[in-house]
Amino acid sequence: MSESGEEKLKHLDEMTCLLYLERQLDRARGLEVSAHTKQCDTCGTLLRALERESRLLMRAMLEDTEPLPSRLAQFQEKARRSMQWIWGLAFGLAATGAYALYTGYIEPWQQQLEQAGFGGSNLLGLLIFQGAVWKGWQSMITILEAVALVTLGGVGAMLLRRRIRRGSALALVFASLCAALMLTPGAPAAEKRTGQNPTVAKDETIKGDIFLSGERVRVEGTVDGDVFAAGKDIDIDGHVTGDVITAGRYLRIPGIVDGNVRSAGNTVVISGTVGKNITWFGDAVTLESTGKVVHGITMFGGTLAIDGHVGRDILFYGEEMNLNGVCSGSVREKGNMLIIGSNAQVEGTIHFEGNKPAEVAAGAKLASPVEFQQMEKKEGYRTGHYYVWQVIWLAAFILYGLVLFSLMPRFAEEAVKSAEQYGASAGLGVLTLFGVPIAALIACVTVVGLFIGLSTLFLWYASLYFAQVIVGTVVGQWLMGRTSEFWPFIGRMTVGVLIVRLLTTIPEVGGWVKFVAILWGVGAISLAIFRRFQPALAAGGAPTAPAVQPLPPNTTIGGPLPA
């Protein structure tokens, strides 16, 4: 008994062995430990075990990346090689689609708007940014430019992170942010007037912009800036040196507007002078004999009647245009009817695309005959160009789904499972498809929610395409069975998208198939998002509380236990 106790006292503890391995003991004590481990097998075994453990820990701390097993490394290399051509094809197809979109849609519209008096280089600024909706657009553009510059600087710092210090990169970012704040000008303050009849009096002069809203809005004085008006009846009897942007039932302009008139409503009657262009979305526009538009008229609506003078081109998309005045530019109309009166005088060309030829009175003075084009409903499925585009769109949908399923695999799987619940997906799809854009547009009206509204519209528009990919995946799983592996999942998605795209090309039926697919898919995406933000429900229907982990032994909460 005493002998075993003496042996235990002679054995070394772990701390002494660790201090010996780390060379922290003095020379005399180290020699004693070394001699003891040579004589005692138990302490020698303990010392060797601690030495191996220390070496393993040292290797783990010094090693940068842990090598993958050979099987996983080979799979990673194969996947990397296979994704190179896929990403190259995706970017190439995206560039082709962007070019086709520009040449097929944007460029023709830009040429038509240039004919109506809008300069091509300043088209976007004239229509949107230069005071069309919000006077802070110029500041917003500067902010976006500064943010883009800072982003490029940050990317460059990340690429050169091995050659520059972190402090210098951080200084570069802060310097760019300070420069952006210094260069960004503030938007000028604008006066606001509301009520039943907000008015700018005849002898009153407003320096700057003004916002007017009410049932009857009147501007009889001078506004040295832009006028933003919303109301039932709007009258511009005075002088506005800037633009007039309105929304209402009736707009009357017997005064002088030096800038543009951009409006949406029911009726506008112009008997005064507009120094630049008129852009109108509504039912009827009337330019009386005393009225004058120095530049051009662009209208999307019902009827356009011109008895006055237009200095440049007229671009009209609507029902009927009655031209009995002077147009110093060209006329381009796509609608139902064009009537040219005896007092009409057109110095440019007239291009009319409608259901029947234009009615031209005998006394009309035209520089050239009316170019008439019969409006036809083209059957695109009879041309080879139609099928080429269908193949491009099919490839685009497949690559779009491949990218999304690669970036968000779990969410894509949840959306596909949600799409299998047809009733819930369809019901939620009706609410999301029509409710989200309305809410986003309402947010865009308020300056505070402009960024949120635009971002929501972008995501909603992207979800319309992702919805068709989700529905195609469900169809592919119906035919080929469910799977959880990535590439078989992509194969089912490809087969399903091919079937959905073929169904959408059927005449008279394809449009409804596409609408149902979008409605169904958008509802499935919304349902998946909704479930992600909801707590998991237990069997009884109540949210499950997180599992409580037992406390370690001898643990106290709030202080030591009482004696």
Secondary structure, 3 states (H helix, E strand, C coil): CHHHHHHHHHCCCHHHHHHHHCCCCCHHHHHHHHHHHHHCHHHHHHHHHHHHHHHHHHHHHHCCCCCCCHHHHHHHHHHHHHHHHHHHHHHHHHHHHHHHHHHHHHHHHHHHHHHCCCCCCCHHHHHHHCCCCCCCHHHHHHHHHHHHHHHHHHHHHHHCCCCCCHHHHHHHHHHHHHHHHHHCCCCCCCEEEECCCCEECCCCEEECCEEEEEEEEEECCEEECCEEEEEEEEEECCEECCCEEEEEEEEEECCEECCCEEEEEEEEEECCEECCCEEEEEEEEEECCCCEECCCEEEEEEEEEECCEECCCEEEECCEEEECCEECCCEEEECCEEEECCCCEECCCEEEEECCCCEECCCCEECCCCEEEECCCCCHHHCHHHHHHHHHHHHHHHHHHHHHHHHCHHHHHHHHHHHCCHHHHHHHHHHHHHHHHHHHHHHHHCHHHHHHHHHHHHHHHHHHHHHHHHHHHHHHHHHHCCCCCHHHHHHHHHHHHHHHHHHHCCCCCHHHHHHHHHHHHHHHHHHHHHHHCCCCECCCCCECCCCCCCCCCCCCCCCCCCC
